Amino acid sequence: MNIKIPINISVMNILNQLENNVSEDKSKQRLEALRHLVSLTDRLPHPTSGQTYQRWQTFAQIAGFDLSLAKLFESHCDALSILHELGSFEDGAKEIWAVWAAEGPTPLQVKNDLCNGLKYWCSGAQFVQKALISYKNKEGQAQLGVVELNQPSIHVDLTQWKAIGMQATETGRVYFENTPIRLIGEPNSYLDRAGFWHGAAGVAACWYGAAARLMSFLQQNCQESPNSFKKMYLGELSQKLAVTKQYFHYIADRIDDKPTHSHEREIRILRAQTEECCLRVIELVGKALGARPFCENHIFANLMADLPVFIRQSHAAFDYEQIAELTLRELSVWEL
């Protein structure tokens, strides 16, 4: 009998192996961990499956160990969910996928199923095997296409990524020259589908997982050497994380109950709430623990460097003008 181990147990085994590996070549070990995670993708629930919260738990779990790994895996899973939602089924168990949808100042050109130009902010550019790439067609509509990345017509430039945070994603610019591209879905279907916003909530789950792990360092420190100031910070952050976690539960239930709805407003609020919570965690945990973990704990130091960059990279800035137009009653996260 083929008995499958629950995905969260399998994920934790992969993460523990990555954390305990003493090899200096962390990039190689991270890529190997990503390949192992990709092999579990068929056991990860899609959004709207009735197990949306469990999907987000997996992203958060990975982010608590390594945000770069979480970003790469979340992008792979998002690509497969997009293909599933748009009715284009692919075998994703053996290849690493990505979604490259950031728009730069020079638009990508696609004509006669050939792609030319430059795509910005492509995470995993050196090792991703297939990518879903967004571009604008001649009518200005958003279109999505699949590109096989092992082609000589593709050139990767990693020299433009200057941030210390999220360096391990190997994010770069990718140049295409008459590269074959296969169109997916109808024009604007990528943006119009309900899953666009469901995926945006999955990214926020990565932020949350990193913040929760950072807070755990403070919690452990309070147990080992308590003082009133650290306890005060711990209390505030515990409250913020608990409220945010409860809102993730709430949104996941809404998505599973009404899978054809985008829940855009609620997910915008969720992302704003999670971002504010993360920034407060960064501030207070850093203040409470001082310099030592920044200098001596590689997980703590990496999460502190990566999390602000990941949030900004995810285009997480909240649309305050839009939210100001909503009434106070509409903003109630508890209203069913």
Sine and cosine of phi, psi and omega as CSV:
sin_phi,cos_phi,sin_psi,cos_psi,sin_omega,cos_omega
0.00,0.00,0.71,-0.70,0.01,-1.00
-1.00,-0.03,0.98,-0.19,-0.02,-1.00
-0.99,-0.15,0.86,-0.51,-0.01,-1.00
-1.00,0.07,0.73,-0.68,0.09,-1.00
-0.96,0.28,0.68,-0.73,0.04,-1.00
-0.78,0.62,0.63,-0.78,-0.15,-0.99
-0.87,0.50,-0.62,0.78,-0.04,-1.00
-0.91,0.41,-0.53,0.85,0.08,-1.00
-0.94,0.35,-0.68,0.73,0.03,-1.00
-0.89,0.45,-0.68,0.74,0.03,-1.00
-0.89,0.46,-0.69,0.72,-0.01,-1.00
-0.90,0.44,-0.59,0.80,0.06,-1.00
-0.89,0.46,-0.66,0.75,0.03,-1.00
-0.90,0.43,-0.69,0.73,-0.04,-1.00
-0.93,0.38,-0.66,0.76,0.03,-1.00
-0.90,0.44,-0.62,0.78,0.04,-1.00
-0.90,0.43,-0.65,0.76,0.04,-1.00
-0.90,0.44,-0.70,0.72,-0.05,-1.00
-0.93,0.38,-0.58,0.81,-0.08,-1.00
-1.00,0.07,-0.14,0.99,-0.01,-1.00
-0.95,0.30,0.81,-0.59,-0.07,-1.00
-1.00,-0.04,0.07,1.00,-0.01,-1.00
-0.87,0.50,0.62,-0.78,0.04,-1.00
-0.97,0.25,-0.36,0.93,-0.03,-1.00
-1.00,0.05,0.97,0.25,-0.05,-1.00
-0.92,0.39,-0.51,0.86,0.00,-1.00
-0.90,0.44,-0.64,0.76,0.03,-1.00
-0.92,0.40,-0.67,0.74,0.00,-1.00
-0.92,0.38,-0.60,0.80,0.02,-1.00
-0.91,0.42,-0.68,0.73,0.02,-1.00
-0.89,0.45,-0.63,0.78,0.04,-1.00
-0.91,0.42,-0.65,0.76,0.05,-1.00
-0.89,0.45,-0.64,0.77,0.03,-1.00
-0.88,0.48,-0.68,0.73,0.01,-1.00
-0.88,0.47,-0.64,0.76,0.03,-1.00
-0.91,0.42,-0.67,0.74,0.02,-1.00
-0.90,0.43,-0.66,0.75,0.01,-1.00
-0.86,0.51,-0.57,0.82,0.00,-1.00
-0.92,0.39,-0.26,0.97,0.01,-1.00
-0.99,-0.10,0.00,1.00,-0.16,-0.99
-0.85,0.53,-0.58,0.82,-0.03,-1.00
-0.92,0.39,-0.20,0.98,0.04,-1.00
-0.98,-0.19,0.01,1.00,0.02,-1.00
-1.00,-0.03,0.80,-0.60,-0.03,-1.00
-0.90,0.43,0.61,-0.79,0.18,-0.98
-0.96,0.28,0.40,-0.92,0.18,-0.98
-0.84,0.54,0.52,-0.86,0.00,-1.00
0.96,0.27,0.12,0.99,-0.07,-1.00
-0.99,0.15,-0.07,1.00,-0.17,-0.99
1.00,-0.07,-0.10,0.99,0.01,-1.00
-0.76,-0.65,0.59,0.81,-0.02,-1.00
-0.87,0.50,-0.66,0.75,-0.01,-1.00
-0.89,0.45,-0.63,0.78,0.03,-1.00
-0.89,0.45,-0.59,0.81,0.07,-1.00
-0.88,0.48,-0.74,0.68,0.00,-1.00
-0.91,0.41,-0.56,0.83,0.06,-1.00
-0.86,0.52,-0.65,0.76,0.00,-1.00
-0.90,0.44,-0.70,0.71,0.04,-1.00
-0.87,0.49,-0.69,0.72,-0.02,-1.00
-0.90,0.43,-0.63,0.78,0.01,-1.00
-0.87,0.49,-0.72,0.69,0.00,-1.00
-0.92,0.39,-0.67,0.74,-0.03,-1.00
-0.88,0.48,-0.51,0.86,0.02,-1.00
-0.92,0.38,-0.29,0.96,0.06,-1.00
-0.98,-0.18,-0.68,0.74,-0.14,-0.99
-0.34,-0.94,0.95,-0.32,-0.06,-1.00
-0.93,0.37,-0.56,0.83,0.02,-1.00
-0.90,0.43,-0.69,0.73,0.05,-1.00
-0.89,0.46,-0.66,0.75,0.01,-1.00
-0.89,0.46,-0.67,0.74,0.00,-1.00
-0.89,0.46,-0.70,0.72,-0.02,-1.00
-0.91,0.41,-0.67,0.74,-0.01,-1.00
-0.94,0.34,-0.67,0.74,0.03,-1.00
-0.88,0.48,-0.63,0.77,0.02,-1.00
-0.91,0.42,-0.67,0.74,0.06,-1.00
-0.86,0.51,-0.74,0.67,-0.03,-1.00
-0.92,0.39,-0.60,0.80,0.03,-1.00
-0.90,0.44,-0.65,0.76,0.03,-1.00
-0.86,0.51,-0.70,0.71,-0.02,-1.00
-0.93,0.37,-0.59,0.81,0.05,-1.00
-0.92,0.38,-0.63,0.78,0.06,-1.00
-0.88,0.48,-0.73,0.68,0.02,-1.00
-0.87,0.50,-0.66,0.75,0.03,-1.00
-0.88,0.47,-0.71,0.71,-0.04,-1.00
-0.93,0.37,-0.53,0.85,-0.03,-1.00
-1.00,-0.04,0.12,0.99,0.10,-0.99
0.97,0.24,0.38,0.92,0.04,-1.00
-0.89,-0.45,0.99,-0.15,-0.14,-0.99
-1.00,-0.01,0.75,-0.66,-0.02,-1.00
-0.78,-0.63,0.42,-0.91,0.11,-0.99
-1.00,0.09,0.98,-0.19,-0.07,-1.00
-0.99,-0.14,0.09,1.00,-0.12,-0.99
-0.96,0.28,-0.38,0.93,-0.12,-0.99
-0.94,-0.35,-0.15,0.99,-0.09,-1.00
-0.80,-0.60,0.48,-0.88,0.03,-1.00
-1.00,-0.04,0.83,-0.55,0.01,-1.00
-0.97,-0.25,0.26,-0.96,0.14,-0.99
-0.51,-0.86,0.35,-0.94,0.17,-0.99
-0.92,-0.38,0.89,-0.46,0.03,-1.00
-0.93,-0.38,0.99,-0.11,-0.13,-0.99
-0.84,-0.54,0.06,1.00,0.04,-1.00
-0.93,0.36,0.72,-0.70,-0.01,-1.00
-0.99,-0.14,0.74,-0.67,0.02,-1.00
-0.95,-0.30,-0.06,-1.00,-0.04,-1.00
-0.94,0.33,-0.38,0.92,0.03,-1.00
-0.93,-0.38,0.93,-0.36,-0.10,-1.00
-0.93,0.36,0.53,-0.85,0.08,-1.00
-0.96,0.29,0.60,-0.80,0.00,-1.00
-0.92,-0.38,0.77,-0.64,0.05,-1.00
-0.79,-0.61,0.82,-0.57,0.01,-1.00
-0.53,-0.85,0.72,-0.70,0.00,-1.00
0.82,0.58,0.64,0.77,0.03,-1.00
0.88,0.48,0.47,0.88,0.10,-0.99
-0.83,-0.55,0.66,-0.75,-0.09,-1.00
-0.95,-0.30,0.72,-0.69,0.05,-1.00
-0.68,-0.73,0.61,-0.80,0.07,-1.00
0.87,-0.50,-0.36,-0.93,-0.20,-0.98
-0.84,-0.55,0.71,-0.70,0.11,-0.99
-0.90,-0.43,0.76,-0.65,-0.09,-1.00
-1.00,-0.07,0.39,-0.92,0.17,-0.99
0.79,0.61,0.84,0.54,-0.01,-1.00
-0.99,-0.16,0.98,-0.19,-0.02,-1.00
-0.96,0.29,0.63,-0.77,-0.04,-1.00
0.95,0.32,0.42,0.91,-0.15,-0.99
-0.86,0.51,-0.47,0.88,-0.06,-1.00
-0.99,0.14,-0.39,0.92,-0.14,-0.99
-0.76,-0.65,-0.18,0.98,0.09,-1.00
-0.89,0.45,0.62,-0.78,-0.09,-1.00
-0.99,-0.14,-0.54,0.84,0.06,-1.00
-0.66,-0.75,0.57,-0.82,0.00,-1.00
-0.71,-0.71,0.62,-0.79,0.25,-0.97
-1.00,0.00,0.86,-0.51,-0.11,-0.99
-0.88,-0.47,0.74,-0.68,0.04,-1.00
-1.00,-0.09,0.50,-0.87,0.11,-0.99
-0.35,-0.94,0.15,-0.99,0.04,-1.00
-0.97,-0.23,0.76,-0.65,0.06,-1.00
-0.98,0.20,-0.04,-1.00,-0.11,-0.99
-0.92,0.40,-0.33,0.95,0.07,-1.00
-1.00,0.01,0.04,1.00,0.00,-1.00
0.99,0.14,0.22,0.97,0.00,-1.00
-1.00,-0.01,0.52,-0.85,0.01,-1.00
-0.96,0.27,0.77,-0.64,0.00,-1.00
-0.77,-0.64,0.46,-0.89,-0.02,-1.00
-0.84,-0.54,0.59,-0.80,0.03,-1.00
-0.59,-0.80,0.39,-0.92,0.06,-1.00
-0.98,-0.19,0.74,-0.67,0.05,-1.00
-0.82,-0.57,0.76,-0.65,0.17,-0.98
-0.98,0.18,0.78,-0.62,-0.20,-0.98
-0.99,-0.11,-0.04,1.00,0.02,-1.00
-1.00,-0.06,0.81,0.59,-0.05,-1.00
-0.84,-0.54,0.61,-0.79,-0.02,-1.00
-0.92,0.38,-0.23,0.97,0.00,-1.00
-0.99,0.15,0.07,1.00,-0.04,-1.00
-0.91,-0.41,0.74,-0.67,0.03,-1.00
-0.81,-0.59,0.72,-0.69,-0.04,-1.00
-0.95,-0.32,0.72,-0.69,0.04,-1.00
-0.84,-0.54,0.93,-0.37,-0.01,-1.00
-0.99,-0.14,0.07,1.00,-0.13,-0.99
-0.98,0.20,-0.24,0.97,-0.11,-0.99
-1.00,0.02,-0.19,0.98,0.00,-1.00
-0.99,0.12,0.94,-0.33,-0.11,-0.99
-0.98,-0.20,-0.27,0.96,-0.08,-1.00
-0.93,0.38,0.60,-0.80,0.14,-0.99
-0.95,0.30,-0.69,0.73,0.03,-1.00
-0.91,0.41,0.59,-0.81,0.05,-1.00
0.89,0.46,0.36,0.93,0.05,-1.00
-0.88,0.48,-0.52,0.85,-0.10,-1.00
-0.94,0.35,-0.20,0.98,0.06,-1.00
-0.96,0.27,-0.20,0.98,-0.04,-1.00
0.78,0.63,0.82,0.58,-0.01,-1.00
-0.99,0.14,0.72,-0.69,-0.02,-1.00
-0.49,-0.87,-0.07,-1.00,0.12,-0.99
-0.99,-0.10,0.64,-0.77,-0.03,-1.00
-0.86,-0.51,0.80,-0.60,-0.02,-1.00
-0.97,-0.23,0.72,-0.69,0.01,-1.00
-0.89,-0.46,0.67,-0.74,0.04,-1.00
-0.70,-0.71,0.98,-0.21,-0.05,-1.00
0.79,0.61,0.72,0.69,-0.01,-1.00
-1.00,0.00,0.80,-0.61,0.03,-1.00
-0.87,0.49,0.68,-0.73,0.02,-1.00
-0.69,-0.73,0.66,-0.75,0.00,-1.00
-0.95,-0.32,0.87,-0.49,-0.08,-1.00
-0.95,0.33,0.59,-0.81,-0.02,-1.00
-0.82,-0.57,0.81,-0.58,0.08,-1.00
0.97,0.26,0.05,-1.00,0.04,-1.00
-1.00,0.04,0.31,-0.95,0.08,-1.00
-0.81,0.59,0.71,-0.71,0.00,-1.00
0.95,0.32,-0.05,1.00,-0.02,-1.00
-0.91,0.41,-0.49,0.87,0.04,-1.00
-0.88,0.48,-0.70,0.72,-0.03,-1.00
-0.99,0.12,-0.52,0.85,-0.10,-1.00
-0.98,0.19,-0.37,0.93,-0.04,-1.00
-0.92,0.40,0.52,-0.85,0.01,-1.00
-0.88,0.47,-0.52,0.86,-0.05,-1.00
-0.91,0.41,-0.27,0.96,0.05,-1.00
-0.84,0.55,-0.71,0.70,-0.02,-1.00
-0.99,0.17,-0.51,0.86,0.08,-1.00
-0.87,0.49,-0.65,0.76,0.05,-1.00
-0.91,0.41,-0.58,0.82,0.02,-1.00
-0.89,0.46,-0.55,0.84,0.06,-1.00
-0.94,0.35,-0.56,0.83,0.05,-1.00
-0.89,0.46,-0.59,0.81,0.07,-1.00
-0.89,0.45,-0.68,0.73,0.02,-1.00
-0.88,0.47,-0.51,0.86,0.05,-1.00
-0.89,0.46,-0.54,0.84,0.09,-1.00
-0.90,0.43,-0.70,0.71,0.04,-1.00
-0.84,0.54,-0.72,0.69,-0.06,-1.00
-0.88,0.48,-0.70,0.72,-0.02,-1.00
-0.87,0.50,-0.64,0.77,0.04,-1.00
-0.91,0.41,-0.68,0.74,-0.01,-1.00
-0.91,0.42,-0.65,0.76,0.01,-1.00
-0.89,0.45,-0.63,0.78,0.02,-1.00
-0.92,0.39,-0.65,0.76,0.05,-1.00
-0.88,0.48,-0.66,0.75,0.02,-1.00
-0.90,0.43,-0.49,0.87,0.01,-1.00
-0.91,0.42,-0.49,0.87,0.08,-1.00
-0.91,0.42,-0.65,0.76,0.04,-1.00
-0.92,0.40,-0.67,0.74,0.00,-1.00
-0.87,0.49,-0.70,0.72,0.02,-1.00
-0.90,0.43,-0.65,0.76,0.00,-1.00
-0.90,0.43,-0.61,0.79,0.03,-1.00
-0.91,0.42,-0.53,0.85,0.05,-1.00
-0.95,0.30,-0.57,0.82,-0.06,-1.00
-0.99,0.11,-0.64,0.77,-0.02,-1.00
-0.57,-0.82,0.97,0.25,-0.10,-1.00
-0.95,0.32,0.55,-0.84,0.26,-0.96
-0.52,-0.85,0.22,-0.98,-0.17,-0.99
-0.92,0.40,-0.57,0.82,-0.02,-1.00
-0.93,0.36,-0.71,0.71,0.02,-1.00
-0.89,0.45,-0.62,0.78,0.04,-1.00
-0.91,0.42,-0.60,0.80,0.04,-1.00
-0.90,0.44,-0.71,0.70,0.04,-1.00
-0.89,0.45,-0.66,0.75,0.01,-1.00
-0.87,0.49,-0.66,0.75,0.01,-1.00
-0.89,0.45,-0.71,0.70,0.00,-1.00
-0.89,0.46,-0.71,0.70,-0.06,-1.00
-0.94,0.33,-0.56,0.83,0.05,-1.00
-0.88,0.47,-0.65,0.76,0.02,-1.00
-0.91,0.42,-0.70,0.71,-0.04,-1.00
-0.91,0.41,-0.67,0.74,0.00,-1.00
-0.93,0.37,-0.60,0.80,0.01,-1.00
-0.91,0.42,-0.68,0.74,0.03,-1.00
-0.90,0.44,-0.69,0.72,0.01,-1.00
-0.89,0.45,-0.69,0.73,0.03,-1.00
-0.87,0.49,-0.66,0.75,0.01,-1.00
-0.90,0.44,-0.58,0.81,0.01,-1.00
-0.94,0.33,-0.57,0.82,0.13,-0.99
-0.86,0.51,-0.70,0.72,0.06,-1.00
-0.84,0.54,-0.73,0.68,-0.05,-1.00
-0.87,0.49,-0.73,0.68,-0.02,-1.00
-0.92,0.38,-0.65,0.76,0.02,-1.00
-0.87,0.50,-0.67,0.74,0.04,-1.00
-0.90,0.43,-0.64,0.77,0.03,-1.00
-0.89,0.46,-0.69,0.72,-0.01,-1.00
-0.89,0.45,-0.69,0.72,-0.02,-1.00
-0.94,0.35,-0.53,0.85,0.02,-1.00
-0.97,0.25,-0.59,0.81,-0.01,-1.00
-0.76,-0.64,0.97,0.25,-0.15,-0.99
-0.92,0.38,-0.36,0.93,-0.01,-1.00
-1.00,0.06,-0.08,1.00,0.03,-1.00
-1.00,-0.03,0.58,-0.81,0.02,-1.00
-0.97,0.22,-0.49,0.87,-0.07,-1.00
0.84,0.55,0.60,0.80,-0.10,-0.99
-0.84,0.54,-0.75,0.66,-0.05,-1.00
-0.86,0.52,-0.74,0.67,-0.03,-1.00
-0.90,0.44,-0.60,0.80,-0.01,-1.00
-0.96,0.27,-0.55,0.84,0.13,-0.99
-0.86,0.50,-0.69,0.72,0.02,-1.00
-0.90,0.43,-0.68,0.74,0.02,-1.00
-0.85,0.53,-0.71,0.70,-0.01,-1.00
-0.91,0.42,-0.63,0.77,0.03,-1.00
-0.92,0.40,-0.69,0.73,0.03,-1.00
-0.88,0.48,-0.69,0.72,-0.03,-1.00
-0.93,0.37,-0.66,0.75,0.03,-1.00
-0.88,0.47,-0.72,0.69,0.00,-1.00
-0.88,0.47,-0.65,0.76,0.03,-1.00
-0.89,0.45,-0.72,0.70,-0.01,-1.00
-0.88,0.48,-0.69,0.72,-0.02,-1.00
-0.91,0.42,-0.56,0.83,0.06,-1.00
-0.94,0.35,-0.62,0.79,0.07,-1.00
-0.88,0.47,-0.73,0.68,0.01,-1.00
-0.84,0.55,-0.70,0.71,-0.04,-1.00
-0.92,0.40,-0.79,0.62,-0.15,-0.99
-0.98,0.19,-0.60,0.80,0.06,-1.00
-0.91,0.42,-0.68,0.74,0.05,-1.00
-0.88,0.48,-0.65,0.76,0.00,-1.00
-0.92,0.40,-0.66,0.75,-0.09,-1.00
-0.95,0.31,-0.61,0.79,-0.14,-0.99
-1.00,-0.08,-0.26,0.97,0.04,-1.00
0.95,0.31,-0.38,-0.93,-0.20,-0.98
-0.98,0.18,-0.45,0.89,-0.22,-0.98
-0.84,0.55,-0.79,0.61,-0.03,-1.00
-0.91,0.41,-0.48,0.88,0.08,-1.00
-0.88,0.48,-0.55,0.84,-0.13,-0.99
-0.99,-0.13,-0.41,0.91,-0.18,-0.98
-0.85,-0.52,-0.19,0.98,-0.02,-1.00
-0.89,-0.45,0.92,-0.39,-0.14,-0.99
-0.93,0.36,-0.57,0.82,0.02,-1.00
-0.92,0.38,-0.74,0.68,0.03,-1.00
-0.86,0.52,-0.76,0.65,-0.05,-1.00
-0.89,0.46,-0.67,0.74,-0.01,-1.00
-0.92,0.39,-0.68,0.73,0.01,-1.00
-0.89,0.46,-0.65,0.76,0.01,-1.00
-0.90,0.43,-0.59,0.81,0.02,-1.00
-0.98,0.20,-0.61,0.79,-0.12,-0.99
-0.98,0.19,-0.63,0.78,-0.19,-0.98
-0.87,0.49,-0.74,0.67,0.02,-1.00
-0.88,0.48,-0.61,0.79,0.00,-1.00
-0.93,0.37,-0.66,0.75,0.01,-1.00
-0.88,0.47,-0.67,0.74,0.01,-1.00
-0.88,0.47,-0.74,0.67,0.01,-1.00
-0.91,0.41,-0.65,0.76,-0.02,-1.00
-0.89,0.45,-0.47,0.88,-0.03,-1.00
-0.99,0.11,0.14,0.99,-0.01,-1.00
0.82,0.57,0.78,0.63,-0.14,-0.99
-1.00,0.01,-0.04,1.00,-0.04,-1.00
-0.83,0.56,0.77,-0.64,-0.10,-1.00
-0.99,0.17,0.63,-0.77,-0.01,-1.00
-0.99,0.14,0.99,0.11,-0.10,-0.99
-0.92,0.39,-0.51,0.86,0.02,-1.00
-0.90,0.43,-0.66,0.75,0.00,-1.00
-0.93,0.37,-0.68,0.73,-0.06,-1.00
-0.93,0.37,-0.46,0.89,0.01,-1.00
-0.92,0.40,-0.38,0.92,-0.01,-1.00
-0.98,0.20,-0.27,0.96,0.01,-1.00
-0.99,0.17,0.51,-0.86,0.04,-1.00
-0.98,0.20,0.29,-0.96,0.00,-1.00
-0.87,0.50,-0.59,0.81,0.02,-1.00
-0.91,0.41,-0.62,0.79,0.00,-1.00
-0.92,0.39,-0.44,0.90,-0.03,-1.00
-0.99,0.13,-0.12,0.99,-0.03,-1.00
-0.91,0.41,0.91,-0.41,-0.05,-1.00
-0.97,0.25,-0.16,0.99,-0.05,-1.00
-0.99,-0.16,-0.14,0.99,-0.05,-1.00
-0.96,0.28,0.81,-0.58,-0.03,-1.00
-1.00,-0.05,0.00,0.00,0.00,0.00
